[in-house]
Amino acid sequence: MRKLEAQERAAHDYILADLIGRSVARLYNSSNKLPSIAEAYPTLFDAEEIEEKKQEQQAELFAIRLKQFAASHNKRLEEAQK
């Protein structure tokens, strides 16, 4: 059991070191990108689930922005009619 825990710890340490290296590389070359959390830890996170949540958040944000635009537009119309 201790060997399995040590292997898991080593795998996470290795991934963390890679992510730190990529982050430092971004200082020198802005085209270097960090992987998503699902790409960095594929055994812990489901990429499809994260993508679905991201799309849901984008849809909610779009709806909020559309409502704000409509309210602003309607307010300008009311002011123009006065």
Residue pairs with C-beta under 8 A, 6 or more apart in sequence:
15 40
15 41
18 40
19 34
19 35
19 40
22 32
22 33
22 34
22 35
23 34
25 32
26 32
26 33
26 34
34 40
36 47
36 50
37 45
37 50
38 45
38 46
38 47
38 50
39 47
